[in-house]
Amino acid sequence: MLTSVLIANRGEIACRIIRTARRLGVRTIAVYSDADADALHVRYADEAVHIGASPARESYLLGEHILAAARQTGAAAIHPGYGFLSENAAFAQSVIDAGLIWIGPKPASITAMGPKDAAKKLMQEAGVPTTPGYLGEDQDADRLKYEADAIGYPVLIKAVAGGGGKGMRKVDSAADFADALLSCQREAASSFGNDQVLLEKWVTNSRHIEVQVFGDTHGNVVHLFERDCSLQRRHQKVIEEAPAPGMDAATRAAICAAAVRAAKAVDYVGAGTIEFIADGSAGLRADAIWFMEMNTRLQVEHPVTEEITGQDLVEWQLRVASGEPLPKRQDELAISGWAMEARLYAEDPAKGFLPSIGSLDTFDIGPSYRTDTGVEQGGRISPFYDPMIAKLIAWGPDRDAARLRLARTLEQTRIWPLRTNAGFLVKALHHPAFAAAALDTGLIAREGDALLPDAVPSSAALEAAAARLAAPGPLAGLRLNAPPRGEGTFLLDGVPVTVKLSPAAGPETGATSPVLIAEGGQVWALDLWRAGGGGGGDASDGAIRSPMPGRVIAVAAAAGQAVSKGQKLLTLEAMKMEHSLVAPFDGTVAEFNVGEGAQVSEGALLARVAKAEAV
């Protein structure tokens, strides 16, 4: 077994790797940026090394800094986790050249399966079915448009170096293609340093099925069955589960065999995932499942595979990297029960899922079967990285048991003052289509507002919280020398609300202000009303403010220009995603305060739109 490992990553995956390494007696070394100086993974490791400034491109993406940290600490191996440098073949080779063990596939395998166009060609040669589309090297916009027209709409534009849902755009009509291509290329260049794309036919009623594969240095390759990752929002996975609903034995055998063939075609070593897209309109069938891409690393959703197989995939990685054969043969692996994972993010569904930045003053996960996280109460969600708070994993003897257990965990989760997607996840888990396993990748987009969490708590929850706060002094609902009116005015997240009060309402002993209301995964703060207090702002004055720290990457308007409601004014890049800011109403751009490339802080006034005069 390895004596020591440096983890070239951060957050929950770093903590996850440390947990297994520690159990196996392997010394762990963490690396950290300025923003992560007090992070949980830094304190959890046996040793930690500072590698640079907060932006990932100045720390976690600097391979030379990672290698310097490994030399400084005498690390025997480097584990890249996922994201950052995990699928960078040049970095993998530099680790090997430095005399260290790379805990991942051979650089040649990463190179072969990295560009999605080359990977698809290789899979076609290996007899693995692939999605119809365009894989050509001609990236001229007119040629791409011609090919998209020939494929037929809807079509999917996908960055050849992409991953994590970035650099992907669904295009429904020819008229939308040019703008979607430009946006996709820009995001791909920013995220991956490569703006090349491929085109694929958009599969209606599509299911996202992926197979966990594992290879060793002795020529063995096995699969650990499939996962279903069909519940997605803007190509980003929301809830994953294993096994895939509706997968019969014959179809499972066919898709898993294809995944093993794919891995063997590139002499694969370590953990990898073969991703397929399936036409689910008539159920899962072996003749309607096509290869999409391979992820040459450990996946975010690997815990659901661990829970149904009883295997620790990080332990497998460490053992394979140590030169050992795979811990299990194919005939020794079996499925037990059902597992689901939800990605809990610091983001506000009510505001278009914009990331929520700041401190976790209250961080209380409900009764969880398994929680993988890299933060703790008092920690911060930084603007520099992905806003994931935790992965919540549930296991049960069947799908419904796992689903309900996961929902109960989320329903009892209390996080404040950051906004989270917990309420959204609860709605998704209880949605009739999801509960019935009537899945496809368009479910969330179709349901739209039906999956958004409630804007306010129930009357019962409000009244219970108000009873804890109610005191004669500050309540508008109490009158001198007269019986109470039976209601009082409070502030709910800063907005005045009137709440019914019990005749016996009075202050709870030791009650503080505010009181947190937790319901259905949502959390609100109820406070005593004060004159002049409260009142959230909106865009009624035409002010366009930055919702978070970021960089202006495109400007689509100018001062003096007439604009219509919903028209894009500029595009902001933040938290590795693009966010369009639009005109709140018809009018004229009265002022425009930023240019392309400008770095802006949260709340900065970027532009102002003056309302059109009524005729």
Residue, then its C-alpha position, 0 to 999 in steps of 0.5 A: m500500500l502507498t505510504s502517502v498521498l497528496i490530494a490535488n483538490r479541495g472541499e468534499i472530495a478531498c475530505r472523502i479521499i482523506r477519510t479512506a486513506r486514513r483508514l488504510g494508514v496512508r499519510t495525507i497531504a492537502v493543498y490549499s489556496d488563500a480562500d481555503a486557508d481555514a477549510l475543513h480539508v486543510r485541518y483534516a489532513d495530516e499535513a497541508v501546503h499553501i499553493g497560491a491565490s484564491p482563483a483556481r487558475e492561480s492555485y489548484l490549476l497550477g500543476e507546478h505548484i502541486l508538484a512542488a508541494a509533493r516534493q516538499t512533503g515527500a508525497a509518494a502519490i498524487h490523487p487529483g479528485y475530480g475537476f481541476l487537473s483530474e483529466n489533464a494528461a499533461f499533468a498526469q505525465s508530469v507527475i509520472d516523470a517526477g517519479l511519483i505515482w499518478i492515481g488515475p488512468k494512463p496519460a494516453s488513456i486520458t488523451a484518447m478519451g478526453p476530446k469528445d469527438a476523438a473519443k466517439k470515433l474511437m468508440q465507433e471503431a471498438g463497436v460501441p454504438t454512438t449518438p448521430g452527429y458531427l465530429g469534424e475538425d472544420q469549426d467555421a460557424d457556417r459549416l457548423k450551422y450547415e451540419a446542424d441543419a442537416i442533423g435536424y433540430p433540436v440539436l446539442i452543441k457540446a464542447v469537445a473538452g467539456g464536462g460538468g454540464k459546461g460548454m453545452r447548449k440545446v438549440d431548438s431552431a436554426a434561428d437560435f443557432a448562432d447565438a447558442l454557438l457563440s455562448c457555448q464556445r465562449e464558455a468552453a474557452s473559459s472553462f477548458g481553454n478550448d472552444q472547439v465543439l461537436l454536434e449531436k442529435w438531441v434525443t427526445n425522452s432521453r435518459h442519462i445512464e452511466v456505467q462505473v468501470f474499473g481497471d488494474t495494471h494486470g489487464n483486468v477490467v470490471h464494471l460496477f453496474e449502472r447509475d441513472c443521472s437523468l434528473q438534470r437542470r441545464h445539463q447539470k446533474v441534480i439527483e443521481e441513483a443506482p441502479a437505473p429504474g426500469m433496467d432489465a437484466a438483458t439491457r444491463a448486460a448489454i450496456c455494461a459489456a459495452a462499457v467494459r469494451a470501451a475501457k479495454a479499447v484504451d487500456y484503462v487503469g483506475a476508476g472511470t465512467i462510460e456515459f450513455i444516452a438512452d431513448g426512454s420513450a419505450g423503456l430502456r432497450a439495448d438497441a436505443i442506448w448510445f455512447m456519449e463520453m468517458n470521464t477518466r476520473l472518479q465521479v461526483e456521484h460515485p457514492v451511490t455505486e458504493e452503497i449498492t455494491g458495498q465497495d469503497l472506490v477510493e480504496w480501489q483506487l489506492r490499491v490499484a495505484s499500489g500495483e495490486p489487482l482489483p479487489k473483486r472479480q466481476d462474478e463477486l460483484a452484485i447489486s444490493g438495494w437502492a441508493m440516491e444522491a442529492r447535490l446540496y448547493a448554496e444557490d437560490p432557486a427563487k433567483g434563477f439558482l444564482p449562487s449564494i455566497g457567505s458564511l454558514d452560520t447555521f449548518d444542520i443536516g437532517p438525519s442522514y444515511r451518509t453525508d459527504t461534505g467539505v464544509e462545517q458550521g461557521g465556514r464559508i462558501s467562496p465565490f471562487y469555486d463550485p457552490m456545493i455544500a454537501k452530497l446527501i446519500a440515502w440507501g434503502p431496500d428499494r427505490d421508494a425507501a431510498r427516495l423517501r429517506l433522502a427527502r426526509t433528510l432534506e426536509q429537516t436540513r437547516i442552513w442559514p443565512l445562505r440560500t440553498n436548493a434543499g427545498f427544490l430537491v424536496k419538491a423534485l423527490h416528491h414530484p409524481a413523475f420522479a416518484a413513478a420513475a418516469l424520468d428523462t433529462g427534460l423533466i425539470a425544464r418542463e415542470g419549471d415553477a412547479l418545482l420551485p420551493d414555497a416562497v413563504p412558510s405555511s401559516a402554521a409554521l409562521e404562527a408557531a414562530a410568531a408565538r415564540l417571539a410575541a411580546p407586548g412591547p414591540l407588537a403592532g397587534l397589541r393595544l394598551n387597555a384593550p384585548p389583543r387584536g389576535e394578530g401581529t406584524f413581524l419581519l419575514d426575511g426583512v419583509p413585513v408580514t401579519v401573523k395570527l397570534s394565539p391569545a396566550a402568545g408570549p415570549e418563549t423563555g430564552a427566545t432570541s431574535p430572529v427565530l428560524i423557520a425550517e420547513g420542507g428544506q426551506v429556512w426563513a428568519l422571522d424577526l420582531w417588527r420595528a418602525g422603519g425596518g425591512g423591505g427588500g429591494d427589486a428592479s423597479d427603479g431600473a437598477i441592474r446590479s451584480p448578483m455576485p462577484g464576477r467578470v463581465i464577459a459580454v456587453a450587449a447594450a449601450a447608454g442611450q439604447a432603447v431596450s425591451k423587457g427581457q432583452k439581454l444587457l450583459t453577461l456575467e461570468a461567476m462561479k464558473m457559469e454564465h449569467s445573463l442580466v436583462a432589462p426589467f421593463d421596456g425603456t432606455v439605457a440611462e447609464f452603463n457603467v462597465g465594459e467587457g472584461a471588467q471585474v465587479s463586486e456583488g451589488a455593484l451598479l452595472a447599468r440603469v434602465a429608465k422606463a419608457e414614457a406611457v403613451 
